[in-house]
Amino acid sequence: MEIEVVSLNDKRNQWKGKLTALALSGILAAGAVWAPAQRAQAVDVWGAAAQALGVFGAYKSALSSILSMGNNVSAQIQSRRQDLKENGEDPNRHDRQVVDRVMTQLTEQGEYALKVNSLPFVWSVNNSREFNASCYPTNYVSINRALVRGLNLDPDELAAVLAHEMTHGIEQHSAHNYAKAVAQYYGMAFLNMDAGLMDWNKLNGLASYSIAKNVTLPTEYDADEGGFYIMASAGFNPGGGAAAMARMAHYLTYETQNVLEYQDPDPKNKNQENYNDHPDTDLREQKLARMMSDYGCGHVTVRDRRDIYIDGQKLLSADWTDDTYDNTWENAYYVAGAIAKAFHDYDSPDGWAFRSDGRGGMTCLPETRVNQTLQYFLAADHAGARLRDLVVQAYAGEEKSGARKKMKQAEAARRKNIQKVKEEVLGADPRDVKNMRGNADAYSDYGMGDKAMFLMNRVFAARHPENEAENYAIRGRAKAVQGDFQAALADSDQSIRLDPKNVYNFLNRADVYRMAGDREAALRDLDQAKKVDGSNLYSWLMSAQICDEMADHANALTNYREFYRLQPKAFRQIPEEYLKDISEKDCQTLRKEKADARKKLEKQIRDEKKAADKKAAEKKKASR
C-alpha cells in the first residue's frame, strides 16, 4: 500500500496519542491511580505497552541468544569451519604466516580486556577475493586473502584493520547490533501495523537504512578508535591506521575488480546518500590521523598527505618508494607515526638516541620496522639534525602547553576502563567461572591447549574458584594438550587429593596419562573411576578404546558391552568389529548409514567435478 497523504496527519495523531498514553502509563505506575481511565483509552495504553514490551523483549531475547552463542567454543569452531568450507583456506603459506604474526602480537601485547562471557580470539585467512575482514560473535576473526594482498601484507596496516575487528569482538558489537536491529525492525513493524503508513517493501528498505546508519555505523567509529589503541599499544606504527585507509582508498578506486567494492573518487558522488554501514574512507583516514597525532602529545601532523610537521614547523616531505603505485600517503603516515610513537614512549629527547648515521647525517631511534620509513627519509632529506632540534623544542614547550599531561591523562582513563573489565572477570560469580572452565575443557577437546590455558588462567585468578579440584583437573588436561605432561600430572594429582570422590578427576588424569603414552596408568585410573561411579559412560568407553589400542580385544569388547548396556543409543561410538558381537541389529543400522554416507559423498564429488568441468569449458570457450 502506498503512503496515504490524506490520512497521514490523522494516523500520526493517533500514534502520537498512543505514545503519550504509554508515557503516562509509566508515570502512573509509579504513583497512585486517581481515577479509572475510559475503556477506549485503557485499550490504547495496554496496546502500546504490549508493543513496547514486545520490542524490548525482542531486543533482550536476541541479545541473550547471540551472547550465549558467542561464549560457546563449539560455535566458534563451527564459525571457522563454515568460513573455510565456503571460501577455502588461503593456499599461500606466507600470507597466513604474516597474519599469524600480526594477530599474535595484537592478542598478546595489545592493551585490552575480554569480558567474562567472551572467548579468546581465533582467526584464519580464507581464499575470498573480496577486500574484507570480519569478527564473528564468537570472536572468530575471518580475514580474506584479498584484504591481505590488497594491503600488500603490510604488518602495520593489517594490524590496524585486525585490531578494528578485535574491538568488535571485545565490545560484543555483533550481539548488541543484532539485538538493536531486531528491536528497531520490530518497532517500525509495530508502528506500521498500527498506522499503515507504507507497504512492507518500503518498510524493509527504511529499516535497513536506519539500522545501517543508526546501529552499525556508530560501532564502526568505535572499532576504529579501539583498534587504534590496541595496535599502538602492541608496538605497531601508530600511523598504520591512517596508512591503511589511504591504501584502501587507492585499492578500492584503482585496483579492485569487484564492482561492488568500487569507490568513486569524485567527491560529488562520495557525498551521495547510500546504505553503507561503514564510514567514508577519507573521514576514517582523517580521524585516525588525528588519533595518531594525539597519541604523540599532539606534536606531529601530516598535511596534504605528504608533508610532516612538528608543532607547526615542517620537517620533511614524503615521496613514493614503490615501483607499482604512488605510496606517498602511506609513507607520510609512517614517518609521522614513528615520530608520534617516540613522543609517546619517551618523556625526554634522551630516549630518541640521536646519533650519526655513518654517512655524514644524523638518525635516531632503534632500527626496527616501525622506524624504518622515518630513518629512510631522514637520510634522503638530510633531516636528522632538524628533527633533533624540533624534538628538543617540542619537549621544552610541553610544560606550558600541558600536552604530555593531557596525553597521559587520556591513557590513564583508557587503562582504567580496561582494568574495570579485568576486575569484573576477577569478581566473576561461580556460574561464570564454571562456564570458563567448561570452555577451557572444550578447547582441550579440540587440541587448542593455548586457548584452554588462557581461560584456566582466568579461572585461577578469579576470587570465586567454584570447584578448586576440577579447576586443577581441567588445567592439567590443558597442559597435557600442550605437551607439558609433568606439570599436567602435578595438577591432576592435586585435583584427586582435593576431591577423590569426583569421578571426572580420575577421568581427566586418565586422559593425561593416555596423552603421555602411559596406557597402563590410564587404565588404573579408569578402574578407580568405575569404583567411584560405575554408571559413568566415559570410564567404560575410554577403557575400551585404550584396550583396543593395546590390541587387548577381549577386554575392549567387555568394556564396550558395558558401555552399550548403559547407553544403547550411543552404539555409533562402538567400532563395527565390536558392535557386531554386541548388537547385530545396530550393527546393520551402522553399516547402512555408512553406505548411505559414502554414496552421498561420491555423488557430491561427481557433481562438483561436473560443475568444475563445465566452468572450465565455458572459460575456454570465452577465451577463444
C-alpha positions as CSV (number, residue, x, y, z in Angstrom):
1,M,0.0,0.0,0.0
2,E,1.3,3.5,-0.9
3,I,1.5,6.2,1.7
4,E,-1.9,7.8,2.2
5,V,-1.3,11.5,2.1
6,V,-4.8,12.5,3.0
7,S,-5.0,10.5,6.2
8,L,-1.3,10.8,7.2
9,N,-1.9,13.5,9.8
10,D,-4.8,11.6,11.4
11,K,-2.7,8.5,11.6
12,R,0.2,10.4,13.1
13,N,-2.1,11.9,15.7
14,Q,-3.5,8.5,16.6
15,W,0.0,7.1,17.1
16,K,1.1,10.2,19.0
17,G,-1.8,9.7,21.4
18,K,-0.7,6.1,22.0
19,L,2.9,7.1,22.7
20,T,1.6,9.8,25.1
21,A,-0.6,7.3,26.8
22,L,2.3,4.9,27.1
23,A,4.5,7.6,28.7
24,L,1.7,8.5,31.1
25,S,1.2,4.9,32.0
26,G,4.8,4.7,33.1
27,I,4.3,7.7,35.4
28,L,1.0,6.4,36.7
29,A,2.6,3.1,37.5
30,A,5.0,4.9,39.9
31,G,2.2,6.6,41.8
32,A,-1.5,6.3,42.7
33,V,-4.2,6.0,40.1
34,W,-6.7,8.7,41.0
35,A,-9.4,7.8,38.5
36,P,-10.1,4.9,36.2
37,A,-9.5,5.5,32.5
38,Q,-12.2,5.2,30.0
39,R,-12.2,1.8,28.3
40,A,-11.1,3.0,24.9
41,Q,-8.1,4.9,26.4
42,A,-7.2,1.9,28.5
43,V,-7.1,-0.3,25.4
44,D,-4.7,2.1,23.8
45,V,-2.4,2.2,26.8
46,W,-2.2,-1.5,27.1
47,G,-1.8,-1.9,23.3
48,A,1.1,0.5,23.2
49,A,2.6,-1.0,26.3
50,A,2.4,-4.5,24.8
51,Q,4.1,-3.3,21.6
52,A,6.8,-1.6,23.6
53,L,7.3,-4.7,25.7
54,G,7.4,-6.8,22.5
55,V,10.2,-4.6,21.1
56,F,12.1,-4.8,24.4
57,G,11.5,-8.5,24.6
58,A,12.8,-9.0,21.1
59,Y,15.9,-7.0,22.0
60,K,16.6,-8.9,25.2
61,S,15.9,-12.3,23.6
62,A,18.1,-11.6,20.5
63,L,20.9,-10.2,22.7
64,S,20.8,-13.2,25.1
65,S,20.9,-15.6,22.2
66,I,23.9,-14.1,20.4
67,L,25.9,-13.6,23.6
68,S,25.2,-17.2,24.5
69,M,26.4,-18.3,21.1
70,G,29.4,-16.0,21.4
71,N,30.5,-17.8,24.5
72,N,30.3,-21.3,23.0
73,V,33.5,-23.0,21.9
74,S,31.8,-25.3,19.5
75,A,30.1,-22.4,17.8
76,Q,33.4,-20.7,17.5
77,I,35.0,-23.7,15.9
78,Q,32.0,-24.1,13.6
79,S,32.3,-20.5,12.6
80,R,35.8,-21.2,11.4
81,R,34.9,-24.4,9.6
82,Q,32.0,-22.8,7.8
83,D,34.1,-19.9,6.7
84,L,36.8,-22.1,5.3
85,K,34.3,-24.5,3.8
86,E,32.6,-21.7,1.9
87,N,35.7,-19.7,0.9
88,G,38.6,-22.2,1.2
89,E,41.8,-21.5,3.1
90,D,44.4,-19.1,1.6
91,P,46.8,-21.6,-0.1
92,N,49.7,-19.1,0.3
93,R,51.6,-20.0,3.5
94,H,53.4,-16.6,3.6
95,D,50.0,-14.8,3.7
96,R,49.0,-17.0,6.7
97,Q,52.3,-16.5,8.5
98,V,52.2,-12.7,8.2
99,V,48.6,-12.6,9.6
100,D,49.6,-15.1,12.4
101,R,52.4,-12.9,13.5
102,V,50.3,-9.7,13.4
103,M,47.4,-11.4,15.3
104,T,49.7,-13.0,17.9
105,Q,51.4,-9.6,18.6
106,L,48.0,-7.9,18.9
107,T,46.4,-10.5,21.2
108,E,49.5,-11.0,23.4
109,Q,50.9,-7.4,23.6
110,G,47.9,-5.1,23.0
111,E,46.1,-3.5,25.9
112,Y,42.6,-4.7,26.1
113,A,40.4,-6.9,28.3
114,L,37.9,-9.6,27.2
115,K,34.6,-9.6,29.1
116,V,33.8,-12.6,31.4
117,N,31.5,-14.1,28.8
118,S,33.9,-13.8,25.9
119,L,36.1,-16.4,24.2
120,P,39.8,-15.8,23.3
121,F,40.3,-14.8,19.6
122,V,40.9,-17.4,16.9
123,W,41.5,-16.5,13.3
124,S,42.0,-17.8,9.7
125,V,42.9,-16.4,6.3
126,N,40.4,-17.6,3.7
127,N,40.7,-17.6,0.0
128,S,38.0,-15.0,-0.7
129,R,38.6,-12.4,-3.4
130,E,36.6,-9.7,-1.6
131,F,38.5,-7.0,0.2
132,N,37.2,-7.6,3.7
133,A,37.7,-9.0,7.2
134,S,35.1,-9.6,9.9
135,C,34.7,-10.7,13.5
136,Y,32.0,-13.2,14.3
137,P,30.1,-13.0,17.7
138,T,32.2,-16.0,18.7
139,N,35.5,-13.9,18.4
140,Y,36.5,-15.7,15.3
141,V,38.2,-13.3,13.1
142,S,37.9,-14.1,9.4
143,I,40.4,-12.4,7.1
144,N,40.0,-12.5,3.4
145,R,43.1,-13.1,1.2
146,A,42.1,-10.2,-1.0
147,L,42.5,-7.9,2.0
148,V,45.9,-9.3,3.0
149,R,47.1,-8.8,-0.6
150,G,45.3,-5.5,-1.1
151,L,47.3,-4.1,1.9
152,N,50.5,-5.6,0.4
153,L,51.0,-7.8,3.5
154,D,52.0,-4.6,5.4
155,P,52.1,-5.6,9.1
156,D,51.1,-2.1,10.5
157,E,48.2,-1.7,8.1
158,L,47.0,-5.2,8.8
159,A,47.3,-4.6,12.5
160,A,45.0,-1.5,12.2
161,V,42.4,-3.5,10.3
162,L,42.6,-6.6,12.5
163,A,42.6,-4.6,15.8
164,H,39.5,-2.9,14.5
165,E,37.9,-6.3,14.1
166,M,39.1,-7.4,17.5
167,T,37.4,-4.3,19.0
168,H,34.1,-5.5,17.6
169,G,34.6,-8.7,19.5
170,I,35.9,-7.1,22.7
171,E,32.8,-4.8,22.8
172,Q,30.5,-7.6,21.6
173,H,29.2,-5.3,18.9
174,S,27.8,-8.1,16.8
175,A,25.5,-9.2,19.6
176,H,24.3,-5.7,20.5
177,N,24.0,-4.6,16.9
178,Y,21.9,-7.6,16.0
179,A,19.7,-7.1,19.1
180,K,19.2,-3.4,18.3
181,A,18.5,-4.2,14.7
182,V,15.8,-6.7,15.7
183,A,14.3,-4.2,18.1
184,Q,14.4,-1.4,15.5
185,Y,12.8,-3.5,12.9
186,Y,10.1,-4.8,15.3
187,G,9.4,-1.3,16.4
188,M,9.0,0.0,12.9
189,A,6.8,-3.0,12.0
190,F,4.6,-2.4,15.0
191,L,4.3,1.2,14.1
192,N,3.4,0.3,10.5
193,M,0.9,-2.3,11.5
194,D,-0.9,0.2,13.6
195,A,-0.6,3.3,11.4
196,G,-0.4,1.6,8.0
197,L,2.0,4.3,6.6
198,M,3.7,2.3,3.9
199,D,4.0,-1.1,2.2
200,W,6.3,-3.7,3.6
201,N,8.9,-3.5,0.9
202,K,9.4,0.2,1.6
203,L,9.4,-0.6,5.4
204,N,12.2,-3.1,4.8
205,G,14.2,-0.6,2.9
206,L,13.7,2.1,5.6
207,A,14.5,-0.4,8.3
208,S,17.7,-1.4,6.6
209,Y,18.8,2.2,6.1
210,S,18.0,3.1,9.7
211,I,19.9,0.0,11.0
212,A,23.0,0.8,8.8
213,K,23.1,4.4,9.9
214,N,21.9,4.3,13.5
215,V,23.1,0.9,14.7
216,T,26.1,-0.3,12.7
217,L,27.8,2.9,11.7
218,P,28.5,4.2,15.2
219,T,30.1,0.9,16.2
220,E,32.4,1.2,13.2
221,Y,33.7,4.5,14.6
222,D,34.1,2.9,18.0
223,A,36.0,0.0,16.4
224,D,38.4,2.4,14.6
225,E,39.2,4.1,17.9
226,G,39.5,0.9,19.9
227,G,41.6,-0.7,17.2
228,F,44.0,2.2,17.1
229,Y,44.9,1.9,20.7
230,I,45.2,-1.9,20.6
231,M,47.6,-1.8,17.7
232,A,49.6,1.1,19.0
233,S,49.9,-0.4,22.5
234,A,51.0,-3.7,20.9
235,G,54.0,-1.9,19.3
236,F,52.9,-1.3,15.8
237,N,53.3,2.0,14.0
238,P,50.5,4.4,15.1
239,G,50.4,5.7,11.5
240,G,49.2,2.3,10.4
241,G,45.5,3.1,10.7
242,A,45.6,6.2,8.5
243,A,48.0,4.5,6.1
244,A,45.6,1.6,5.8
245,M,42.7,3.9,4.9
246,A,44.9,5.7,2.3
247,R,45.9,2.3,0.9
248,M,42.3,1.1,1.0
249,A,41.1,4.2,-0.9
250,H,43.7,3.6,-3.7
251,Y,42.8,-0.1,-3.9
252,L,39.1,0.4,-4.0
253,T,39.4,3.1,-6.6
254,Y,42.1,1.8,-8.9
255,E,42.8,-1.8,-8.3
256,T,39.7,-3.8,-7.3
257,Q,38.0,-5.9,-10.0
258,N,34.9,-6.2,-7.9
259,V,32.3,-3.6,-9.0
260,L,30.5,-3.8,-5.6
261,E,33.7,-2.6,-3.9
262,Y,34.5,0.2,-6.3
263,Q,34.8,3.6,-4.6
264,D,34.2,6.6,-6.9
265,P,37.0,9.2,-6.4
266,D,34.6,12.0,-7.4
267,P,33.7,14.0,-4.2
268,K,30.2,14.7,-5.5
269,N,29.4,11.0,-5.8
270,K,31.0,10.2,-2.5
271,N,28.6,12.6,-0.8
272,Q,25.5,10.9,-2.2
273,E,23.4,9.1,0.4
274,N,23.7,5.3,0.5
275,Y,23.0,2.2,2.6
276,N,26.7,1.7,3.5
277,D,27.2,0.8,7.2
278,H,30.9,1.9,7.2
279,P,32.2,5.4,7.5
280,D,33.6,7.1,4.4
281,T,37.3,6.1,3.9
282,D,38.5,9.7,3.8
283,L,36.8,10.5,7.0
284,R,38.3,7.5,8.7
285,E,41.7,8.4,7.5
286,Q,41.4,11.9,8.9
287,K,40.1,10.6,12.3
288,L,42.9,8.1,12.5
289,A,45.5,10.7,11.6
290,R,44.2,12.9,14.5
291,M,44.4,10.0,16.9
292,M,48.0,9.4,15.8
293,S,48.8,13.0,16.5
294,D,47.1,12.9,19.9
295,Y,49.0,9.7,20.7
296,G,52.2,11.7,20.3
297,C,51.2,14.6,22.5
298,G,49.8,16.5,19.5
299,H,53.2,17.4,18.2
300,V,53.3,15.7,14.8
301,T,50.8,16.2,12.0
302,V,50.6,15.3,8.3
303,R,49.4,18.0,5.8
304,D,48.3,17.3,2.3
305,R,49.1,13.6,2.9
306,R,52.7,14.4,2.2
307,D,54.2,17.0,4.5
308,I,55.2,16.1,8.1
309,Y,55.1,19.0,10.6
310,I,56.2,19.1,14.2
311,D,54.4,21.8,16.2
312,G,53.6,23.7,13.0
313,Q,57.2,23.6,11.6
314,K,57.8,21.5,8.6
315,L,60.3,18.6,8.9
316,L,60.2,17.0,5.5
317,S,58.0,15.9,2.6
318,A,57.4,12.2,1.9
319,D,57.7,10.7,-1.5
320,W,56.8,7.5,-3.1
321,T,59.0,4.5,-2.8
322,D,57.0,1.8,-4.5
323,D,57.6,1.0,-8.2
324,T,54.0,-0.2,-8.8
325,Y,51.9,2.7,-7.4
326,D,52.3,6.1,-5.6
327,N,52.6,5.2,-1.9
328,T,53.4,8.8,-0.7
329,W,50.4,8.9,1.6
330,E,51.4,5.8,3.4
331,N,55.0,6.9,3.7
332,A,53.9,10.2,5.2
333,Y,51.8,8.5,7.9
334,Y,54.6,6.0,8.7
335,V,57.1,8.8,9.1
336,A,54.7,10.7,11.3
337,G,53.7,7.5,13.1
338,A,57.2,6.7,14.2
339,I,57.6,10.2,15.5
340,A,54.3,10.1,17.4
341,K,55.3,6.7,18.9
342,A,58.6,8.2,20.1
343,F,56.9,11.3,21.6
344,H,54.5,8.9,23.4
345,D,57.1,6.4,24.6
346,Y,59.8,8.8,25.8
347,D,59.5,11.6,28.3
348,S,62.6,13.5,27.1
349,P,64.8,13.7,23.9
350,D,67.3,11.4,25.6
351,G,65.1,8.4,24.7
352,W,65.4,9.2,21.0
353,A,69.1,8.2,20.8
354,F,70.1,10.8,18.2
355,R,73.4,9.7,16.6
356,S,75.5,9.8,13.5
357,D,74.2,7.6,10.7
358,G,77.7,7.0,9.5
359,R,77.1,8.8,6.2
360,G,77.5,12.3,7.3
361,G,74.0,12.7,8.6
362,M,72.0,12.1,11.8
363,T,69.5,9.4,12.7
364,C,67.6,8.3,15.8
365,L,65.5,5.6,17.4
366,P,66.0,1.8,17.2
367,E,66.5,0.3,13.8
368,T,63.2,-1.5,13.7
369,R,60.4,-1.9,11.1
370,V,58.3,0.8,12.9
371,N,61.1,3.4,12.4
372,Q,62.4,2.2,9.0
373,T,60.4,4.7,6.9
374,L,61.3,7.6,9.1
375,Q,65.0,6.7,9.1
376,Y,65.0,6.3,5.3
377,F,63.6,9.8,4.7
378,L,65.8,11.4,7.4
379,A,68.8,10.1,5.4
380,A,67.3,11.0,2.0
381,D,66.4,14.6,3.1
382,H,69.4,15.0,5.4
383,A,66.8,16.0,8.0
384,G,68.2,14.2,11.1
385,A,69.6,17.4,12.7
386,R,66.5,19.3,12.0
387,L,64.4,16.6,13.6
388,R,66.6,16.7,16.7
389,D,66.1,20.5,17.0
390,L,62.4,20.3,16.6
391,V,62.1,17.5,19.1
392,V,64.1,19.4,21.7
393,Q,61.8,22.5,21.1
394,A,58.7,20.3,21.4
395,Y,59.7,18.9,24.8
396,A,60.6,22.3,26.0
397,G,57.2,23.6,25.3
398,E,55.2,20.8,27.0
399,E,55.2,22.2,30.5
400,K,53.5,25.3,29.3
401,S,51.1,23.5,26.8
402,G,50.3,20.6,29.1
403,A,50.4,18.3,26.1
404,R,52.2,15.4,27.8
405,K,50.0,15.6,30.8
406,K,46.9,15.6,28.6
407,M,48.2,12.5,26.7
408,K,48.9,10.6,29.9
409,Q,45.5,11.5,31.4
410,A,43.8,10.1,28.3
411,E,45.9,7.0,28.5
412,A,45.2,6.6,32.2
413,A,41.5,6.8,31.5
414,R,41.7,4.1,28.9
415,R,43.6,1.8,31.2
416,K,41.2,2.5,34.0
417,N,38.3,1.2,31.7
418,I,40.4,-1.8,30.8
419,Q,41.1,-2.5,34.5
420,K,37.4,-2.2,35.3
421,V,36.7,-5.1,32.9
422,K,39.5,-7.1,34.4
423,E,38.1,-6.6,37.8
424,E,34.7,-7.8,36.6
425,V,36.5,-11.0,35.5
426,L,38.3,-11.4,38.8
427,G,35.0,-11.0,40.6
428,A,33.0,-13.3,38.3
429,D,30.3,-15.3,40.0
430,P,30.8,-19.1,40.4
431,R,28.5,-19.8,37.5
432,D,30.6,-17.7,35.1
433,V,33.8,-19.3,36.5
434,K,32.2,-22.8,35.8
435,N,31.4,-21.7,32.2
436,M,35.0,-20.6,31.7
437,R,36.3,-23.9,33.0
438,G,33.9,-25.8,30.7
439,N,35.0,-23.7,27.7
440,A,38.6,-24.4,28.6
441,D,37.9,-28.2,28.6
442,A,36.2,-27.8,25.2
443,Y,39.3,-26.2,23.8
444,S,41.3,-29.1,25.1
445,D,38.9,-31.4,23.2
446,Y,39.8,-29.6,20.0
447,G,43.5,-29.8,20.8
448,M,43.8,-26.0,21.4
449,G,45.8,-26.0,24.6
450,D,46.8,-22.4,24.4
451,K,43.2,-21.2,24.4
452,A,42.4,-23.6,27.2
453,M,45.2,-22.2,29.3
454,F,44.1,-18.7,28.6
455,L,40.7,-19.4,30.2
456,M,42.2,-21.5,33.0
457,N,44.5,-18.6,33.9
458,R,41.4,-16.5,34.3
459,V,39.7,-19.2,36.4
460,F,42.6,-19.5,38.8
461,A,42.8,-15.7,39.1
462,A,39.0,-15.5,39.9
463,R,38.1,-14.7,43.5
464,H,35.3,-17.4,43.5
465,P,37.0,-20.6,42.2
466,E,33.7,-22.5,42.2
467,N,35.3,-26.0,42.3
468,E,39.0,-25.9,43.0
469,A,39.6,-29.6,42.4
470,E,38.0,-29.6,39.0
471,N,40.0,-26.4,38.2
472,Y,43.2,-28.4,38.7
473,A,41.9,-31.3,36.7
474,I,40.9,-29.2,33.7
475,R,44.1,-27.2,33.8
476,G,46.1,-30.4,34.0
477,R,44.4,-31.7,30.9
478,A,45.1,-28.4,29.1
479,K,48.8,-28.6,30.0
480,A,48.9,-32.2,28.6
481,V,47.4,-31.0,25.3
482,Q,50.3,-28.5,25.2
483,G,52.7,-31.4,25.8
484,D,53.8,-30.4,29.4
485,F,53.0,-33.8,30.9
486,Q,55.0,-33.3,34.1
487,A,53.0,-30.2,35.0
488,A,49.8,-31.8,33.8
489,L,50.2,-34.7,36.2
490,A,51.1,-32.4,39.1
491,D,47.7,-30.6,38.6
492,S,45.9,-33.9,38.0
493,D,47.3,-35.3,41.3
494,Q,46.2,-32.2,43.1
495,S,42.7,-32.5,41.8
496,I,42.4,-36.0,43.2
497,R,43.9,-35.0,46.5
498,L,41.3,-32.3,46.9
499,D,38.4,-34.4,45.8
500,P,38.9,-38.2,45.4
501,K,35.1,-38.8,45.1
502,N,34.8,-36.9,41.9
503,V,34.8,-39.4,39.0
504,Y,35.9,-36.8,36.5
505,N,39.1,-36.0,38.3
506,F,40.1,-39.6,37.7
507,L,38.9,-39.5,34.1
508,N,40.9,-36.4,33.4
509,R,44.1,-37.8,34.9
510,A,43.5,-41.0,32.8
511,D,43.3,-38.8,29.7
512,V,46.6,-37.1,30.7
513,Y,48.3,-40.5,31.1
514,R,46.9,-41.6,27.8
515,M,48.2,-38.5,26.0
516,A,51.6,-39.1,27.7
517,G,51.6,-42.6,26.3
518,D,51.2,-44.4,29.7
519,R,48.2,-46.6,28.9
520,E,48.6,-48.9,31.9
521,A,48.4,-45.9,34.3
522,A,45.4,-44.6,32.4
523,L,43.6,-47.9,32.8
524,R,44.3,-47.9,36.5
525,D,42.7,-44.5,36.9
526,L,39.7,-45.7,34.8
527,D,39.3,-48.7,37.1
528,Q,39.3,-46.3,40.0
529,A,36.7,-44.1,38.2
530,K,34.4,-47.2,37.9
531,K,34.6,-47.7,41.6
532,V,33.6,-44.1,42.3
533,D,30.8,-44.2,39.8
534,G,30.2,-47.4,37.8
535,S,27.4,-45.7,35.7
536,N,29.7,-43.1,34.1
537,L,29.8,-43.9,30.4
538,Y,33.3,-42.4,29.8
539,S,35.2,-44.7,32.1
540,W,33.9,-47.7,30.1
541,L,34.3,-46.0,26.7
542,M,37.9,-44.8,27.4
543,S,38.8,-48.2,28.8
544,A,37.5,-50.0,25.7
545,Q,39.4,-47.6,23.4
546,I,42.7,-48.0,25.3
547,C,42.4,-51.8,25.4
548,D,41.8,-51.7,21.6
549,E,44.9,-49.5,21.2
550,M,46.8,-52.2,23.1
551,A,45.3,-55.0,21.0
552,D,43.6,-56.4,24.0
553,H,40.4,-57.1,22.1
554,A,38.8,-59.3,24.8
555,N,38.8,-56.5,27.4
556,A,37.9,-54.0,24.8
557,L,34.8,-56.0,24.0
558,T,34.0,-56.3,27.7
559,N,34.1,-52.6,28.2
560,Y,32.2,-51.8,25.0
561,R,29.5,-54.2,26.2
562,E,29.0,-52.4,29.5
563,F,29.1,-49.0,27.6
564,Y,26.3,-50.3,25.4
565,R,24.3,-51.6,28.3
566,L,24.4,-48.3,30.0
567,Q,23.6,-46.3,26.8
568,P,22.3,-48.4,23.9
569,K,21.5,-45.3,21.8
570,A,25.3,-44.4,21.7
571,F,26.1,-47.5,19.6
572,R,27.7,-45.4,16.9
573,Q,30.6,-44.8,19.3
574,I,31.4,-48.5,19.1
575,P,33.6,-49.8,16.2
576,E,31.8,-52.1,13.9
577,E,34.1,-55.0,14.7
578,Y,32.9,-55.0,18.3
579,L,29.3,-53.9,17.7
580,K,28.6,-57.0,15.6
581,D,29.2,-59.1,18.7
582,I,27.1,-56.8,20.9
583,S,24.0,-55.9,18.7
584,E,23.7,-57.3,15.2
585,K,20.6,-55.0,14.6
586,D,22.5,-51.8,15.5
587,C,25.5,-53.1,13.5
588,Q,23.3,-53.4,10.4
589,T,22.0,-49.8,11.0
590,L,25.5,-48.5,11.3
591,R,26.6,-50.3,8.1
592,K,23.6,-48.8,6.2
593,E,24.4,-45.3,7.5
594,K,28.0,-45.6,6.3
595,A,27.0,-46.9,2.9
596,D,24.5,-44.1,2.5
597,A,27.0,-41.5,3.6
598,R,29.6,-43.0,1.1
599,K,27.0,-42.7,-1.7
600,K,26.2,-39.2,-0.8
601,L,29.9,-38.2,-0.8
602,E,30.5,-39.9,-4.1
603,K,27.6,-38.1,-5.7
604,Q,28.8,-34.8,-4.2
605,I,32.3,-35.4,-5.7
606,R,30.8,-36.2,-9.1
607,D,28.6,-33.1,-9.1
608,E,31.5,-30.9,-8.1
609,K,33.6,-32.3,-10.8
610,K,30.9,-31.9,-13.4
611,A,30.4,-28.3,-12.3
612,A,34.1,-27.6,-12.4
613,D,34.4,-29.2,-15.9
614,K,31.5,-27.1,-17.2
615,K,33.0,-23.9,-15.8
616,A,36.4,-24.8,-17.3
617,A,34.8,-25.4,-20.7
618,E,32.9,-22.1,-20.6
619,K,36.1,-20.3,-19.7
620,K,38.0,-22.0,-22.5
621,K,35.2,-21.1,-25.0
622,A,35.1,-17.5,-23.8
623,S,38.9,-17.2,-24.3
624,R,38.8,-18.2,-28.0
